[in-house]
Amino acid sequence: MTPAITAVRLTGSARRAELPLLVLGPSLGTSASTLWTACAAGLTDVFDVLAWDLPGHGHNKSVPDEPFTMADLARGVLAVVTDVLEQRGDAGGTFGYAGDSVGGAVGLQLLLDAPERVDGAVLLCTGAQIGDPASWAARIDQVRASGTPALVAGSAERWFAPGFLDRQPAIGSALLHALQDTVDAGYAQVCQALADFDVRDRLGEIAAPVLAVAGAVDPATPPSSLEEIATGVRDGRVVVLDDVAHLAPAEAPEVVATLVRQHLLGEEPPTEVVRSARYDAGMVVRREVLGDAHVDRASANATDFTRDYQELITEYAWGEIWTRPGLDRRSRSLITLTAMVARGHHEELAMHVRAALRNGLTVEEIKELLLQTAIYCGVPDANTAFRIAQGVLAEEGLA
């Protein structure tokens, strides 16, 4: 069942045909205009911007009688885009894509089902799987029982970073009113499509360049969901935006516009945007690999003399190297442990044994790695390494 999709042009008519087409996808419970208008203001000078609405959302009051899947949604979006491209005199042409939440999921589906049509994609606050079937079933029951107005309070907590509604009450109010006005049946059907959506095992098929953008305080699709996309596709990278939750285009419109331009057109973003995004991504990965206690301790112990060094490590070691898509974290832990043994960095070795366990290495794999270092790094180095690793494993209750 291919649902009807409506779209709104956010570009003036004067230069539409001259500019590359950019298609913007919405988050569940939002409308195209409320979510993307502020961000689109930084895009319409270089793109012909087309934003689409989900069934029962925004300008799209049509809700099909039958359920639909994410693939069905993608087909509906592609049909609208194809019509627009024909009107521009570019039948069968390509387009850039940016989508938030379910809009990002549709972007993944388009990259899988119509790869020849999508030049590149910016996927925001989304995942190759979002939530789980049980949570979506509960949301569907809530909407059917009480309607979308009953979701407003909970969505206000999930959608926005702390303090956003105080700083930008008009934007927040418009988005929450769009949720309240969403047709109950349309909202429920999109929930069902999300419940059935899982393309984690297909990410490796995606060849187009993908920028995954996460909100650092997003409870619905945390940074790890975006990192999974960036490392799973063939050409991906991740950026984490500080003080942003689930609706990045509305919470940080200027930054998102800059990232979209940079990714799809190759424009260089301002240095401070790159550094901030790299540091934020590094902090997320550093916490996930080393643990909150270690990072909090390092931050608390930083002085005026050492603070710049801590920021350097976070930005480049963790934000530049550990976030690269070429190796998974298990492989990076194996490499790092070997380097620690070879160089005799014993304090760092203990820290990275703990990190290796977090990254999924087994005790048996760590033992095999240390046996390998006995041959290639030397028995005395391996001897010390085994002693340190044994201590860490004992502390963790694994030996």
Sine and cosine of phi, psi and omega as CSV:
sin_phi,cos_phi,sin_psi,cos_psi,sin_omega,cos_omega
0.00,0.00,0.93,-0.38,0.02,-1.00
-1.00,-0.05,0.93,-0.37,-0.04,-1.00
-0.96,0.29,0.42,-0.91,0.08,-1.00
-0.96,0.28,0.72,-0.69,0.00,-1.00
-0.88,-0.48,0.74,-0.68,0.11,-0.99
-0.95,-0.31,0.46,-0.89,-0.05,-1.00
-0.68,-0.73,0.41,-0.91,0.02,-1.00
-0.80,-0.60,0.71,-0.70,0.07,-1.00
-0.99,0.13,0.79,-0.61,0.03,-1.00
-0.97,-0.24,0.14,0.99,0.01,-1.00
-0.94,-0.34,0.63,-0.78,0.13,-0.99
-0.89,0.47,0.34,-0.94,-0.13,-0.99
-0.98,0.22,-0.27,0.96,-0.19,-0.98
-0.87,0.50,-0.74,0.67,-0.15,-0.99
-0.88,-0.47,0.31,0.95,-0.13,-0.99
-0.78,0.62,-0.79,0.61,-0.12,-0.99
-0.92,0.39,-0.37,0.93,-0.02,-1.00
-0.98,0.18,-0.34,0.94,-0.16,-0.99
-0.98,-0.21,0.52,-0.86,0.09,-1.00
-0.91,0.42,0.55,-0.84,-0.05,-1.00
-0.99,0.13,0.74,-0.67,0.09,-1.00
-0.87,-0.50,0.80,-0.60,-0.02,-1.00
-0.95,-0.31,0.76,-0.65,-0.06,-1.00
-0.91,-0.41,0.75,-0.66,-0.02,-1.00
-0.94,-0.34,0.55,-0.84,-0.14,-0.99
-1.00,-0.03,0.19,-0.98,0.18,-0.98
-1.00,-0.04,0.42,-0.91,0.05,-1.00
-0.83,0.56,0.76,-0.65,0.05,-1.00
1.00,0.07,0.01,1.00,0.02,-1.00
-0.92,-0.39,0.18,-0.98,0.13,-0.99
-0.93,-0.37,0.37,-0.93,-0.02,-1.00
-0.84,0.54,-0.70,0.72,-0.10,-0.99
-0.95,0.30,-0.66,0.75,-0.03,-1.00
-0.93,0.37,-0.57,0.82,-0.05,-1.00
-0.98,0.18,-0.62,0.78,-0.24,-0.97
-0.94,-0.35,-0.21,0.98,-0.14,-0.99
-0.85,0.52,-0.73,0.69,-0.03,-1.00
-0.89,0.45,-0.66,0.75,0.02,-1.00
-0.93,0.38,-0.64,0.77,-0.04,-1.00
-0.89,0.46,-0.42,0.91,0.03,-1.00
-0.86,0.51,-0.44,0.90,0.05,-1.00
-1.00,-0.08,0.17,0.99,-0.06,-1.00
-0.84,-0.55,-0.40,0.92,-0.16,-0.99
-0.95,0.30,-0.18,0.98,0.08,-1.00
-0.98,0.19,-0.29,0.96,-0.05,-1.00
-0.82,-0.57,-0.15,0.99,0.02,-1.00
-0.74,-0.68,0.48,-0.87,0.30,-0.95
-1.00,0.05,0.95,-0.32,-0.21,-0.98
-0.99,-0.15,0.81,-0.58,0.01,-1.00
-0.82,-0.58,0.86,-0.50,0.02,-1.00
-0.92,-0.40,0.65,-0.76,-0.07,-1.00
-0.90,-0.45,0.42,-0.91,-0.02,-1.00
-0.94,-0.35,0.62,-0.78,0.09,-1.00
-0.93,0.37,0.36,-0.93,0.10,-0.99
-0.83,0.56,0.76,-0.65,0.01,-1.00
0.98,0.17,0.08,1.00,-0.05,-1.00
-0.89,-0.46,0.55,-0.83,0.12,-0.99
0.83,0.56,-0.79,-0.61,0.00,-1.00
-0.98,0.19,-0.15,0.99,-0.09,-1.00
-0.99,-0.10,1.00,-0.06,-0.01,-1.00
-1.00,0.02,-0.04,1.00,-0.03,-1.00
-0.99,0.17,0.79,-0.61,0.06,-1.00
-0.78,-0.62,0.88,-0.47,-0.02,-1.00
-0.92,0.39,0.43,-0.90,0.02,-1.00
-0.96,0.29,-0.51,0.86,-0.06,-1.00
-0.99,-0.14,0.46,-0.89,0.06,-1.00
-0.89,0.45,0.38,-0.92,0.07,-1.00
-0.71,-0.70,0.34,-0.94,0.00,-1.00
-0.96,-0.27,0.09,-1.00,0.07,-1.00
-0.90,0.44,-0.58,0.81,0.05,-1.00
-0.90,0.43,-0.61,0.79,0.07,-1.00
-0.90,0.44,-0.69,0.72,0.05,-1.00
-0.86,0.52,-0.71,0.71,0.00,-1.00
-0.87,0.49,-0.63,0.78,0.03,-1.00
-0.91,0.42,-0.64,0.77,0.04,-1.00
-0.90,0.44,-0.67,0.75,0.04,-1.00
-0.90,0.44,-0.70,0.71,-0.02,-1.00
-0.89,0.46,-0.58,0.81,0.03,-1.00
-0.89,0.45,-0.70,0.72,0.02,-1.00
-0.90,0.43,-0.70,0.71,-0.01,-1.00
-0.89,0.45,-0.64,0.77,0.02,-1.00
-0.88,0.48,-0.66,0.75,0.05,-1.00
-0.89,0.46,-0.69,0.73,-0.02,-1.00
-0.90,0.43,-0.67,0.74,0.02,-1.00
-0.89,0.45,-0.61,0.79,0.06,-1.00
-0.90,0.44,-0.65,0.76,0.04,-1.00
-0.90,0.45,-0.50,0.87,0.03,-1.00
-0.99,0.15,-0.05,1.00,-0.05,-1.00
0.98,0.18,0.43,0.90,-0.04,-1.00
-0.76,-0.65,0.81,0.59,-0.05,-1.00
-0.84,0.54,0.75,-0.66,0.01,-1.00
0.97,0.24,0.18,0.98,-0.07,-1.00
-0.97,0.26,0.01,-1.00,-0.04,-1.00
-0.97,-0.26,0.17,-0.99,-0.02,-1.00
-0.45,-0.89,0.35,-0.94,0.16,-0.99
-1.00,-0.06,0.36,-0.93,-0.09,-1.00
-0.66,-0.76,0.62,-0.79,0.16,-0.99
-0.62,-0.79,0.73,-0.68,-0.03,-1.00
-0.52,-0.86,0.57,-0.82,-0.02,-1.00
-0.95,-0.31,0.70,-0.71,0.09,-1.00
0.85,0.53,-0.88,-0.48,0.02,-1.00
-0.89,0.45,-0.49,0.87,0.11,-0.99
-0.89,0.47,-0.58,0.82,0.09,-1.00
-0.94,0.34,-0.60,0.80,0.05,-1.00
-0.89,0.45,-0.65,0.76,0.08,-1.00
-0.89,0.46,-0.61,0.79,0.07,-1.00
-0.86,0.50,-0.69,0.73,0.07,-1.00
-0.87,0.49,-0.67,0.74,-0.01,-1.00
-0.91,0.42,-0.64,0.77,0.06,-1.00
-0.89,0.45,-0.65,0.76,0.02,-1.00
-0.89,0.45,-0.50,0.87,0.02,-1.00
-0.99,0.11,-0.67,0.75,-0.14,-0.99
-1.00,-0.04,-0.41,0.91,0.00,-1.00
-0.68,-0.74,0.84,0.55,-0.11,-0.99
-0.88,0.48,-0.45,0.89,-0.03,-1.00
-0.96,0.27,-0.18,0.98,-0.06,-1.00
-0.99,-0.16,-0.34,0.94,-0.13,-0.99
-0.96,-0.27,0.89,-0.46,-0.01,-1.00
-0.95,0.32,-0.59,0.81,-0.03,-1.00
-0.04,-1.00,0.26,-0.96,-0.09,-1.00
-0.60,-0.80,0.58,-0.81,0.17,-0.99
-0.92,-0.40,0.91,-0.41,-0.09,-1.00
-0.94,-0.34,0.88,-0.48,-0.16,-0.99
-0.91,-0.41,0.70,-0.71,0.17,-0.99
0.73,0.68,0.82,0.58,-0.11,-0.99
-0.61,-0.79,-0.20,-0.98,0.02,-1.00
-0.26,-0.96,0.33,-0.94,0.12,-0.99
-0.95,0.31,-0.34,0.94,0.26,-0.97
-0.61,-0.79,0.71,-0.70,-0.03,-1.00
-0.88,-0.48,0.87,-0.49,-0.01,-1.00
0.92,0.39,-0.41,-0.91,0.03,-1.00
-0.59,-0.80,0.32,-0.95,-0.07,-1.00
-0.82,0.57,-0.60,0.80,-0.04,-1.00
-0.91,0.41,-0.68,0.73,-0.01,-1.00
-0.92,0.39,-0.60,0.80,0.04,-1.00
-0.94,0.35,-0.58,0.81,0.05,-1.00
-0.89,0.46,-0.64,0.77,0.03,-1.00
-0.91,0.42,-0.64,0.77,0.02,-1.00
-0.91,0.42,-0.67,0.74,0.02,-1.00
-0.87,0.48,-0.71,0.71,0.02,-1.00
-0.87,0.49,-0.64,0.77,-0.01,-1.00
-0.90,0.43,-0.68,0.73,-0.01,-1.00
-0.92,0.38,-0.67,0.74,0.00,-1.00
-0.91,0.41,-0.52,0.86,-0.02,-1.00
-0.99,0.14,-0.63,0.78,-0.18,-0.98
-0.80,-0.60,-0.15,0.99,0.01,-1.00
0.99,0.11,0.22,-0.98,-0.05,-1.00
-0.90,0.43,-0.46,0.89,0.06,-1.00
-0.85,0.53,-0.46,0.89,0.01,-1.00
-0.94,0.35,-0.23,0.97,-0.04,-1.00
-1.00,-0.03,-0.13,0.99,-0.17,-0.99
-0.89,0.47,-0.74,0.67,-0.07,-1.00
-0.89,0.46,-0.73,0.68,0.01,-1.00
-0.91,0.42,-0.61,0.79,0.01,-1.00
-0.92,0.38,-0.58,0.81,0.04,-1.00
-0.86,0.50,-0.56,0.83,0.03,-1.00
-0.97,0.24,-0.63,0.78,-0.05,-1.00
-0.98,0.20,-0.59,0.81,-0.17,-0.99
-0.97,0.25,-0.57,0.82,-0.23,-0.97
-0.87,-0.50,0.58,-0.81,0.10,-1.00
-0.92,0.38,0.43,-0.90,0.02,-1.00
-0.81,0.59,0.74,-0.68,0.04,-1.00
1.00,0.00,-0.21,0.98,-0.06,-1.00
-0.90,0.45,-0.70,0.71,-0.04,-1.00
-0.90,0.44,-0.48,0.88,0.08,-1.00
-0.96,0.28,-0.60,0.80,-0.03,-1.00
-0.98,0.20,-0.60,0.80,-0.09,-1.00
-0.76,-0.65,0.90,0.43,-0.08,-1.00
-0.89,0.45,-0.56,0.83,-0.04,-1.00
-0.92,0.39,-0.69,0.72,0.01,-1.00
-0.91,0.42,-0.73,0.69,0.00,-1.00
-0.88,0.48,-0.67,0.74,0.00,-1.00
-0.89,0.45,-0.67,0.74,0.00,-1.00
-0.89,0.46,-0.66,0.76,0.00,-1.00
-0.93,0.38,-0.67,0.74,-0.01,-1.00
-0.94,0.34,-0.54,0.84,0.10,-1.00
-0.93,0.38,-0.58,0.81,0.06,-1.00
-0.88,0.47,-0.63,0.77,0.06,-1.00
-0.90,0.44,-0.72,0.69,-0.02,-1.00
-0.88,0.48,-0.53,0.85,-0.03,-1.00
-1.00,0.06,-0.10,0.99,-0.02,-1.00
-0.92,0.39,0.67,-0.75,0.03,-1.00
-0.91,0.41,0.78,-0.63,-0.08,-1.00
-0.82,0.57,-0.71,0.70,-0.06,-1.00
-0.91,0.42,-0.61,0.79,0.04,-1.00
-0.91,0.42,-0.69,0.73,0.03,-1.00
-0.87,0.49,-0.72,0.69,-0.03,-1.00
-0.89,0.45,-0.62,0.78,-0.01,-1.00
-0.93,0.37,-0.59,0.81,0.07,-1.00
-0.92,0.40,-0.62,0.79,0.08,-1.00
-0.84,0.54,-0.68,0.73,0.00,-1.00
-0.91,0.42,-0.63,0.78,0.05,-1.00
-0.88,0.47,-0.63,0.78,0.04,-1.00
-0.93,0.37,-0.60,0.80,0.01,-1.00
-0.88,0.48,-0.55,0.83,-0.05,-1.00
-1.00,-0.03,-0.06,1.00,-0.12,-0.99
-1.00,0.05,0.81,-0.58,0.09,-1.00
-0.32,-0.95,0.97,-0.25,0.00,-1.00
-0.89,-0.46,0.41,0.91,-0.04,-1.00
-0.85,0.53,-0.60,0.80,-0.04,-1.00
-0.99,0.13,0.03,1.00,-0.01,-1.00
-0.91,-0.41,0.00,1.00,-0.07,-1.00
-0.84,0.54,-0.58,0.82,-0.02,-1.00
-0.89,0.45,-0.24,0.97,0.04,-1.00
-0.98,0.21,-0.29,0.96,-0.13,-0.99
-1.00,0.10,0.88,-0.47,-0.06,-1.00
-0.97,-0.23,-0.40,0.91,-0.02,-1.00
-0.90,0.43,0.52,-0.86,0.01,-1.00
-0.91,0.42,0.73,-0.68,-0.06,-1.00
-0.82,-0.58,0.77,-0.64,0.18,-0.98
-0.96,-0.29,0.87,-0.50,0.03,-1.00
-0.98,-0.18,0.84,-0.55,-0.08,-1.00
-0.90,-0.43,0.85,-0.52,-0.04,-1.00
-0.93,-0.36,0.48,-0.87,0.21,-0.98
-1.00,-0.04,0.77,-0.64,-0.08,-1.00
-0.88,0.48,-0.46,0.89,-0.04,-1.00
-0.89,-0.46,0.56,0.83,0.00,-1.00
-1.00,0.08,0.92,-0.40,0.00,-1.00
-0.99,0.17,-0.35,0.94,-0.08,-1.00
-0.99,0.13,-0.73,0.68,0.04,-1.00
-0.75,-0.66,1.00,0.10,-0.09,-1.00
-0.91,0.41,0.21,-0.98,-0.02,-1.00
-0.79,0.61,-0.53,0.85,0.01,-1.00
-0.88,0.47,-0.51,0.86,0.04,-1.00
-0.91,0.40,-0.63,0.78,0.01,-1.00
-0.97,0.25,-0.56,0.83,0.06,-1.00
-0.91,0.42,-0.60,0.80,0.05,-1.00
-0.86,0.51,-0.65,0.76,0.05,-1.00
-0.91,0.41,-0.76,0.65,-0.09,-1.00
-0.88,0.47,-0.61,0.79,0.00,-1.00
-0.99,0.11,-0.34,0.94,-0.04,-1.00
-0.99,0.10,-0.57,0.82,0.01,-1.00
-0.98,0.21,0.21,-0.98,-0.08,-1.00
-0.96,0.26,-0.52,0.86,-0.05,-1.00
-0.69,-0.73,1.00,0.08,-0.07,-1.00
-0.67,-0.74,0.42,-0.91,0.15,-0.99
-0.55,-0.84,0.34,-0.94,-0.08,-1.00
-0.85,-0.52,0.58,-0.81,0.12,-0.99
-0.78,-0.63,0.71,-0.70,0.04,-1.00
-0.93,-0.38,0.80,-0.60,-0.04,-1.00
-0.99,-0.15,0.85,-0.53,0.02,-1.00
-0.93,0.37,0.54,-0.84,0.08,-1.00
0.85,0.52,0.57,0.82,0.06,-1.00
-0.76,-0.65,0.65,-0.76,0.05,-1.00
-0.96,-0.27,-0.93,-0.37,-0.22,-0.98
-0.98,-0.20,-0.23,0.97,-0.06,-1.00
-0.88,-0.48,0.91,0.40,-0.09,-1.00
-0.81,0.58,-0.66,0.75,-0.03,-1.00
-0.88,0.48,-0.48,0.88,0.02,-1.00
-1.00,-0.02,-0.55,0.83,-0.05,-1.00
-0.98,0.20,-0.59,0.81,-0.03,-1.00
-0.70,-0.72,0.90,0.45,-0.14,-0.99
-0.88,0.47,-0.65,0.76,-0.04,-1.00
-0.93,0.37,-0.67,0.74,-0.01,-1.00
-0.92,0.40,-0.69,0.72,0.01,-1.00
-0.89,0.45,-0.68,0.74,0.04,-1.00
-0.86,0.51,-0.67,0.74,0.02,-1.00
-0.89,0.46,-0.68,0.73,0.00,-1.00
-0.92,0.40,-0.63,0.77,0.03,-1.00
-0.90,0.44,-0.72,0.69,0.01,-1.00
-0.87,0.49,-0.72,0.70,-0.04,-1.00
-0.89,0.46,-0.70,0.72,-0.08,-1.00
-0.95,0.31,-0.69,0.72,-0.11,-0.99
-1.00,0.05,-0.43,0.90,-0.03,-1.00
-0.92,-0.39,-0.16,0.99,-0.03,-1.00
0.98,0.18,0.23,0.97,0.06,-1.00
-0.94,0.35,0.57,-0.82,0.04,-1.00
-0.99,0.13,0.85,-0.53,0.04,-1.00
-0.96,0.29,0.32,-0.95,0.07,-1.00
-0.82,0.57,0.59,-0.80,-0.04,-1.00
-0.81,0.58,-0.63,0.77,-0.05,-1.00
-0.92,0.39,-0.50,0.87,0.05,-1.00
-0.93,0.37,-0.71,0.70,0.01,-1.00
-0.88,0.48,-0.73,0.68,-0.04,-1.00
-0.90,0.44,-0.70,0.72,-0.01,-1.00
-0.89,0.46,-0.71,0.71,-0.01,-1.00
-0.90,0.43,-0.66,0.76,-0.01,-1.00
-0.92,0.39,-0.65,0.76,0.03,-1.00
-0.91,0.42,-0.71,0.71,-0.02,-1.00
-0.88,0.47,-0.69,0.73,0.04,-1.00
-0.89,0.45,-0.66,0.75,0.01,-1.00
-0.89,0.46,-0.64,0.77,0.00,-1.00
-0.91,0.42,-0.64,0.77,0.03,-1.00
-0.88,0.47,-0.76,0.65,-0.04,-1.00
-0.92,0.39,-0.65,0.76,0.01,-1.00
-0.86,0.51,-0.67,0.74,0.03,-1.00
-0.92,0.38,-0.65,0.76,-0.03,-1.00
-0.92,0.39,-0.58,0.81,-0.06,-1.00
-1.00,0.07,-0.70,0.71,-0.10,-0.99
-0.99,-0.11,-0.30,0.95,0.01,-1.00
0.99,-0.11,0.52,-0.85,-0.03,-1.00
-0.87,0.49,-0.65,0.76,-0.07,-1.00
-0.87,0.50,-0.70,0.71,-0.01,-1.00
-0.90,0.43,-0.73,0.69,-0.05,-1.00
-0.92,0.39,-0.66,0.75,0.03,-1.00
-0.89,0.46,-0.63,0.78,0.02,-1.00
-0.91,0.41,-0.70,0.72,0.01,-1.00
-0.89,0.46,-0.64,0.77,0.00,-1.00
-0.93,0.37,-0.66,0.75,-0.02,-1.00
-0.92,0.39,-0.53,0.85,-0.04,-1.00
-1.00,0.08,-0.11,0.99,-0.01,-1.00
-0.92,0.40,0.65,-0.76,0.04,-1.00
-0.90,-0.43,0.07,-1.00,0.08,-1.00
-0.85,0.53,-0.50,0.87,-0.02,-1.00
-0.97,0.23,-0.57,0.82,-0.11,-0.99
-0.97,-0.24,-0.18,0.98,-0.14,-0.99
-0.89,0.46,-0.66,0.75,0.02,-1.00
-0.88,0.48,-0.58,0.81,0.02,-1.00
-0.92,0.39,-0.68,0.73,0.04,-1.00
-0.87,0.49,-0.65,0.76,0.03,-1.00
-0.92,0.40,-0.62,0.79,0.04,-1.00
-0.87,0.49,-0.72,0.69,0.00,-1.00
-0.88,0.47,-0.71,0.71,-0.02,-1.00
-0.89,0.46,-0.69,0.72,-0.08,-1.00
-0.94,0.33,-0.70,0.71,-0.14,-0.99
-0.99,-0.14,-0.74,0.68,0.00,-1.00
-0.92,0.39,-0.73,0.68,-0.08,-1.00
-1.00,-0.06,-0.60,0.80,-0.04,-1.00
-1.00,0.09,-0.38,0.93,-0.03,-1.00
-0.96,-0.27,-0.72,0.70,-0.09,-1.00
-1.00,0.00,-0.80,0.61,-0.07,-1.00
-0.93,0.37,-0.26,0.97,0.03,-1.00
-1.00,-0.09,-0.04,1.00,-0.01,-1.00
-0.92,0.40,0.57,-0.82,-0.09,-1.00
-0.99,0.15,-0.13,0.99,-0.15,-0.99
-0.93,0.36,-0.45,0.89,0.01,-1.00
-0.74,-0.68,0.54,-0.84,0.11,-0.99
-0.99,0.15,0.15,-0.99,-0.09,-1.00
-0.92,0.38,-0.54,0.84,0.04,-1.00
-0.86,0.50,-0.72,0.69,0.00,-1.00
-0.90,0.45,-0.65,0.76,0.01,-1.00
-0.91,0.42,-0.58,0.81,0.05,-1.00
-0.91,0.41,-0.66,0.75,0.03,-1.00
-0.87,0.50,-0.71,0.70,0.01,-1.00
-0.90,0.44,-0.70,0.71,-0.06,-1.00
-0.91,0.41,-0.68,0.74,0.04,-1.00
-0.86,0.51,-0.68,0.73,0.02,-1.00
-0.87,0.48,-0.68,0.73,0.01,-1.00
-0.91,0.42,-0.62,0.78,0.02,-1.00
-0.89,0.46,-0.67,0.75,0.02,-1.00
-0.91,0.41,-0.74,0.68,-0.09,-1.00
-0.89,0.46,-0.58,0.81,-0.05,-1.00
-1.00,-0.07,-0.09,1.00,0.03,-1.00
0.95,0.31,0.49,0.87,0.00,-1.00
-1.00,0.05,0.98,0.18,-0.21,-0.98
-0.94,0.35,-0.63,0.77,0.03,-1.00
-0.91,0.42,-0.67,0.74,0.05,-1.00
-0.92,0.40,-0.54,0.84,0.00,-1.00
-0.87,0.49,-0.72,0.69,0.01,-1.00
-0.86,0.51,-0.70,0.72,0.01,-1.00
-0.87,0.49,-0.66,0.75,-0.08,-1.00
-0.99,0.12,-0.30,0.95,0.19,-0.98
-0.91,0.41,-0.70,0.72,0.06,-1.00
-0.88,0.48,-0.67,0.74,0.02,-1.00
-0.89,0.46,-0.63,0.78,0.00,-1.00
-0.88,0.47,-0.63,0.77,0.05,-1.00
-0.89,0.45,-0.66,0.75,0.05,-1.00
-0.90,0.43,-0.55,0.84,-0.03,-1.00
-0.99,0.12,0.09,1.00,0.14,-0.99
0.98,-0.20,0.02,1.00,0.06,-1.00
-0.94,0.33,0.59,-0.81,0.05,-1.00
-1.00,-0.01,0.27,-0.96,0.08,-1.00
-0.85,0.52,-0.64,0.77,0.00,-1.00
-0.89,0.46,-0.65,0.76,0.00,-1.00
-0.92,0.38,-0.63,0.78,0.05,-1.00
-0.90,0.44,-0.65,0.76,0.04,-1.00
-0.87,0.48,-0.71,0.71,-0.01,-1.00
-0.89,0.45,-0.63,0.78,0.04,-1.00
-0.88,0.47,-0.70,0.71,-0.02,-1.00
-0.92,0.39,-0.57,0.82,0.10,-0.99
-0.89,0.46,-0.64,0.77,0.03,-1.00
-0.90,0.44,-0.63,0.78,0.00,-1.00
-0.93,0.36,-0.43,0.90,0.05,-1.00
-0.87,0.50,-0.57,0.82,0.01,-1.00
-0.99,0.16,-0.70,0.72,-0.18,-0.98
-0.99,-0.13,-0.30,0.96,0.04,-1.00
-0.92,-0.38,-0.38,0.92,0.02,-1.00
0.87,-0.50,0.59,-0.81,-0.04,-1.00
-0.89,0.46,-0.68,0.73,0.02,-1.00
-0.86,0.51,-0.65,0.76,0.03,-1.00
-0.90,0.43,-0.69,0.72,0.02,-1.00
-0.91,0.41,-0.58,0.82,0.02,-1.00
-0.85,0.52,-0.75,0.66,0.03,-1.00
-0.91,0.42,-0.64,0.77,-0.02,-1.00
-0.89,0.45,-0.69,0.73,0.04,-1.00
-0.87,0.49,-0.65,0.76,-0.01,-1.00
-0.89,0.45,-0.71,0.71,-0.01,-1.00
-0.91,0.41,-0.71,0.70,-0.01,-1.00
-0.89,0.46,-0.64,0.77,0.03,-1.00
-0.86,0.51,-0.65,0.76,0.03,-1.00
-0.90,0.44,-0.68,0.73,0.01,-1.00
-0.90,0.43,-0.71,0.70,-0.01,-1.00
-0.89,0.45,-0.59,0.81,0.05,-1.00
-0.91,0.42,-0.68,0.74,0.03,-1.00
-0.88,0.48,-0.55,0.84,-0.02,-1.00
-1.00,0.06,0.01,1.00,0.00,-1.00
0.96,0.27,0.42,0.91,-0.06,-1.00
-0.94,-0.34,0.02,1.00,0.00,-1.00
-0.52,-0.86,0.00,0.00,0.00,0.00
